[in-house]
Amino acid sequence: MTIMKSETLPRSAENTILPVTLADVEQAAARIMGRVVHTPLVRSNSLSGVTGQPVHLKLETHQPIGAFKLRGAVNAILSLDEAARRRGLVTASTGNHGRAVARAARDLCVPATICMSSLVPTNKIEAIRALDAEIRIIGTSQDDAQEEVERLVQSRGLTPIPPFDDVDVVAGQGTIGLEIVEKLPDLASVLIPLSGGGLAGGVAVAVKALKPQARVIGISMQRGAAMYAAIAAGRPVAIREKETLADSLGGGIGLKNRVTFPLCRDLLDDIVLLTEEEIAAGIRHAAREEREIVEGAGAVGIAAILAGKVRLSGPTAIILSGGNIEPARHRNIVGGAIA
Ligand SMILES: *Cc1c(COP(=O)(O)O)cnc(C)c1O
């Protein structure tokens, strides 16, 4: 078992003022209404059977880009003033955040530039190009692409939309928490995929404000769990990135993290870490039992239950955060492979 007991999490004083509030999340919900999908929350008979508790799945896989990140991107863009919107947006993500920024920008008629290195695979470039973003190929690493972002911010006045460490992005992701509590008023626990902590931090703000007794549990992979390492160290630390099935959970939280580190440190009750085999079992279960195509990052909540790494008492929501996985890889995993 790799459960980190809440008592071992270093905590700041009880009355710390958190960088995102319930009011921020409620305002985000009003702002993004009609521009993101109010995703279904469906009961899982199989997981309810396994646990003996009512388990529900929040299907963020059903957002237009196949992941929840549209919520934060739309909220961040709508929070900009008119002049900033006219100048346009920029980011270096080629994953779900990049897609979210491109799609939200297109929907809101704002120009967006996505910087990427020449090593980014063609399918990822095409997925972003299909969303009408301007693509700049630069250098041979993610760091090179990020440097280009900073150059464009300086030279053209573009606005960077950060993937997680931003109040408006976090508030947007937190709207998932409002939707869950509305549908499950007796919510006892929520299981949330955890990387940079925008999703977990935002959902925790909403859930802890509305249901203080509910347990909020973050779930990461053992291979490169950045927020877990930061909370254990008491400050953001550099981690070595490793290949993992939960590729959308890779990367650091930023050594200068200001928003999501304090939120996750103060609001999460536990962080659970999973092996690659456990994550593969989660993807397989989602496909076979729930008829949902879920990527590794999106399957970690299911995986944590199947692995017996969370104990539930009462109604539980699991966030299936995304479904963007290569079809061939998905077929292999559902067929029994672990990578
Ligand atoms: C980005 C992402 C996460 C993690 O979100 P953070 O806000 O970085 O913690 C989880 N699942 C999917 C599918 C993602 O794209």
The ligand as an SDF file (V2000), in Angstrom:
LIG
                    3D

 15 15  0  0  0  0  0  0  0  0999 V2000
   -3.8980   17.5400  -17.3830 C   0  0  0  0  0  0  0  0  0  0  0  0
   -4.5600   16.2500  -17.0790 C   0  0  0  0  0  0  0  0  0  0  0  0
   -4.6240   15.7290  -15.7640 C   0  0  0  0  0  0  0  0  0  0  0  0
   -3.9480   16.3920  -14.5940 C   0  0  0  0  0  0  0  0  0  0  0  0
   -4.3880   17.6840  -14.3540 O   0  0  0  0  0  0  0  0  0  0  0  0
   -3.5390   18.6790  -13.4260 P   0  0  0  0  0  0  0  0  0  0  0  0
   -4.3670   19.8720  -13.3140 O   0  0  0  0  0  0  0  0  0  0  0  0
   -2.2310   18.9290  -14.1270 O   0  0  0  0  0  0  0  0  0  0  0  0
   -3.3060   17.9690  -12.1260 O   0  0  0  0  0  0  0  0  0  0  0  0
   -5.3240   14.5510  -15.5650 C   0  0  0  0  0  0  0  0  0  0  0  0
   -5.9050   13.8910  -16.5810 N   0  0  0  0  0  0  0  0  0  0  0  0
   -5.8690   14.3500  -17.8480 C   0  0  0  0  0  0  0  0  0  0  0  0
   -6.5360   13.5570  -18.9180 C   0  0  0  0  0  0  0  0  0  0  0  0
   -5.1920   15.5340  -18.1470 C   0  0  0  0  0  0  0  0  0  0  0  0
   -5.1510   15.9820  -19.4140 O   0  0  0  0  0  0  0  0  0  0  0  0
  1  2  1  0
  2  3  1  0
  2 14  2  0
  3  4  1  0
  3 10  2  0
  4  5  1  0
  5  6  1  0
  6  7  2  0
  6  8  1  0
  6  9  1  0
 10 11  1  0
 11 12  2  0
 12 13  1  0
 12 14  1  0
 14 15  1  0
M  END
$$$$
